[in-house]
Amino acid sequence: MRKQLTDDEVDAFRARLVKAAEGLFAKHGVAGVTMRQIAHVLGYSQTAAYRYFADKDEILAAVRTSALNRFCDQLESAFDLRCDARQNARNVGKAFLDFALNHPNSYRFIFDAGQPVPADLPGFDGVAKRFNSTMVSYVQALIDEGLIVGDAQAIGHSFCVAAHGIVMMHLSGHIPTVKARDELHRRTMRMMYLGVKKPDGVKKRMQLKDMSVKIRKSPKT
């Protein structure tokens, strides 16, 4: 009788299989990899792989979900509550670029439109919301500090799309060096920031209004 695996053992095996599959997909291309090859890398039969994933598309979806989780880990670790909003925006932007530079295959798996959308995969909805949050939270901090105005989600997605375009141009060779990529990213983000920057007069009026509110609320002596 086959030993009944615990949930932790099942999760551990699935994680190992996904990691092995990502390496094979990156080396041979998705079309050049079979379920048998993936299982063979781990020392298991093709039948064993089918006990954990219905087919190769489901494995690929799991690879994308895993990569997106790691991407979110890096973006979230860049946000430091001890820093001001502008520094955090720079930190998150650098983390975005660094992940794509250090893990180009994982980055491609996340955003490749030609791959199956893992919407039905357990856990993907959560990581998609997590990624959306990373793209919005640092922008909301800029709004909260009175530096920019607008809808945090719309602005965050715009920054993300611009950064992604620059990254893909670099990965495809159209931006030849990391230095050139980083300089284009800096200039692009600066122009976009200036487009949503709060006018100085508005910021000063809001500061004066906040001061007057605090004065009115001060307890009488």
Salt bridges, closest charged atoms under 4 A:
GLU9 OE2 - LYS3 NZ 3.68
GLU22 OE2 - ARG70 NH2 3.17
ASP73 OD1 - ARG130 NH2 2.40
GLU76 OE1 - ARG130 NH2 2.79
ASP80 OD2 - ARG82 NH2 2.88
ASP98 OD2 - LYS94 NZ 2.73
ASP125 OD2 - LYS129 NZ 3.33
ASP182 OD1 - ARG181 NH2 2.75
GLU183 OE2 - ARG186 NH2 2.80
